[in-house]
C-alpha cells in the first residue's frame, strides 16, 4: 500500500539539486539515530531501481507508509490556506 500523504505537500520537501534528477529531497535533519529509525517505510523495488534514496534523492511514490514528520505546507494554524491571486 502506498502512503496517503505526499512529500510534495510537506514543508520539509525541497527541489533536488542533483544533476538530471526529477526527484525531491527531504530537508528535515535525519542525521541522528532516532530520526533515522522514524524514516518512512518504502518499496524495495524503488530502492534497488535507484528511484528511492531517502532523504537525499527520492520519488515519494515508493513510500509505503506516511512519514511521521509530515507537515502540510498548505495549512496554517490547522486551517487550509491558499495564496490569493
KEFI-595059 format. One line per 5 residues: number of its first residue (from 1); their letters; for each residue x, y, z of N, C-alpha, C. Coordinates in steps of 0.2 Angstrom, whole numbers, padded with zeros to 4 digits. Example, Ala and Ser with C-alpha at 12.3 -4.5 7.8 and 13.67 -1.06 7.14 Angstrom:
// KEFI-595059
1	as	0066,-0028,0039,0062,-0022,0039,0066,-0016,0039; 0064,-0011,0035,0068,-0005,0036,0064,0000,0039
//
This chain:
// KEFI-595059
1	xxxxx	0004,-0006,0000,0000,0000,0000,0004,0006,0000; 0003,0011,-0004,0007,0017,-0005,0004,0022,0001; 0008,0027,0002,0006,0032,0008,0001,0036,0005; -0003,0039,0010,-0008,0044,0008,-0006,0051,0008; -0001,0053,0012,0002,0060,0011,0007,0060,0006
6	xxxxx	0008,0066,0003,0013,0067,-0002,0018,0071,0000; 0024,0069,0000,0030,0073,0002,0030,0080,-0002; 0027,0080,-0008,0027,0086,-0012,0024,0092,-0008; 0019,0090,-0004,0015,0095,0000,0018,0096,0007; 0023,0093,0009,0026,0094,0015,0031,0100,0016
11	xxxxx	0031,0103,0021,0036,0109,0022,0043,0107,0022; 0045,0101,0023,0052,0099,0023,0054,0097,0016; 0050,0096,0011,0052,0094,0004,0055,0100,0001; 0060,0099,-0003,0063,0104,-0007,0066,0101,-0014; 0067,0105,-0019,0069,0103,-0025,0076,0100,-0024
16	xxxxx	0077,0095,-0028,0084,0091,-0028,0089,0095,-0033; 0095,0096,-0031,0099,0100,-0035,0104,0095,-0039; 0103,0089,-0038,0107,0084,-0041,0106,0084,-0049; 0111,0084,-0053,0111,0084,-0060,0106,0078,-0063; 0102,0080,-0067,0097,0075,-0070,0093,0072,-0066
21	xxxxx	0091,0075,-0060,0086,0072,-0056,0079,0075,-0055; 0074,0072,-0056,0067,0074,-0056,0064,0073,-0049; 0068,0070,-0045,0066,0068,-0038,0067,0074,-0033; 0064,0073,-0027,0065,0078,-0022,0069,0076,-0016; 0071,0080,-0012,0074,0078,-0006,0070,0081,0000
26	xxxxx	0072,0078,0006,0069,0080,0012,0074,0084,0016; 0072,0090,0018,0076,0095,0021,0076,0094,0029; 0072,0089,0031,0072,0088,0039,0079,0085,0040; 0081,0086,0046,0088,0084,0049,0087,0077,0051; 0090,0072,0047,0089,0065,0048,0095,0062,0051
31	xxxxx	0100,0066,0053,0107,0063,0055,0107,0059,0061; 0102,0061,0066,0103,0057,0072,0099,0051,0072; 0101,0046,0076,0099,0039,0076,0091,0038,0077; 0088,0042,0081,0081,0041,0082,0077,0044,0077; 0079,0049,0073,0076,0051,0067,0076,0046,0062
36	xxxxx	0082,0043,0061,0083,0038,0055,0078,0032,0056; 0077,0031,0063,0073,0025,0064,0065,0027,0063; 0064,0033,0062,0057,0035,0060,0056,0036,0053; 0061,0035,0049,0060,0036,0042,0055,0032,0039; 0051,0034,0034,0045,0030,0032,0047,0024,0028
41	xxxxx	0043,0019,0029,0045,0013,0025,0044,0014,0017; 0047,0009,0014,0047,0010,0006,0047,0004,0003; 0046,0004,-0004,0046,-0002,-0008,0053,-0004,-0010; 0055,-0010,-0009,0062,-0012,-0010,0063,-0011,-0018; 0058,-0012,-0022,0059,-0011,-0029,0061,-0004,-0031
46	xxxxx	0058,0001,-0028,0060,0008,-0029,0067,0009,-0027; 0069,0006,-0021,0076,0007,-0019,0081,0004,-0023; 0080,-0003,-0025,0085,-0006,-0030,0085,-0003,-0037; 0080,0000,-0039,0080,0003,-0045,0083,0010,-0046; 0085,0013,-0040,0088,0019,-0039,0083,0025,-0039
51	xxxxx	0077,0024,-0038,0071,0029,-0038,0070,0031,-0031; 0073,0028,-0026,0071,0030,-0019,0078,0029,-0014; 0081,0035,-0014,0087,0036,-0010,0085,0041,-0004; 0081,0039,0000,0078,0044,0005,0084,0045,0010; 0085,0052,0012,0081,0058,0011,0084,0062,0006
56	xxxxx	0089,0060,0002,0093,0064,-0002,0090,0065,-0009; 0088,0059,-0012,0086,0059,-0019,0080,0054,-0020; 0074,0056,-0020,0069,0050,-0020,0062,0053,-0023; 0059,0048,-0026,0052,0049,-0028,0047,0046,-0023; 0043,0050,-0020,0039,0048,-0014,0034,0043,-0016
61	xxxxx	0033,0042,-0022,0028,0036,-0024,0030,0030,-0021; 0036,0029,-0020,0039,0022,-0017,0038,0021,-0010; 0036,0027,-0006,0035,0026,0001,0028,0022,0002; 0029,0017,0007,0023,0013,0008,0019,0015,0015; 0022,0020,0018,0018,0022,0024,0019,0030,0024
66	xxxxx	0015,0033,0028,0015,0040,0029,0021,0042,0034; 0025,0048,0032,0030,0050,0036,0027,0053,0043; 0031,0051,0048,0028,0054,0055,0030,0061,0056; 0034,0064,0051,0036,0071,0052,0033,0075,0047; 0028,0073,0043,0024,0076,0038,0021,0082,0041
71	xxxxx	0022,0088,0038,0018,0094,0040,0016,0097,0033; 0009,0098,0032,0006,0101,0026,0008,0108,0025; 0011,0110,0020,0013,0117,0019,0007,0121,0017; 0002,0118,0016,-0004,0122,0014,-0009,0123,0020; -0007,0121,0026,-0010,0123,0032,-0007,0128,0036
76	xxxxx	-0011,0132,0039,-0009,0137,0043,-0013,0137,0050; -0010,0136,0055,-0014,0135,0062,-0019,0130,0061; -0018,0124,0058,-0023,0119,0057,-0028,0120,0052; -0028,0126,0048,-0033,0128,0043,-0030,0128,0037; -0033,0126,0031,-0030,0126,0025,-0030,0133,0022
81	xxxxx	-0025,0135,0019,-0025,0142,0016,-0021,0141,0009; -0023,0145,0005,-0020,0146,-0002,-0019,0153,-0003; -0014,0154,-0007,-0012,0161,-0008,-0018,0164,-0013; -0020,0170,-0011,-0025,0174,-0015,-0021,0176,-0022; -0025,0175,-0027,-0022,0178,-0034,-0023,0185,-0034
//
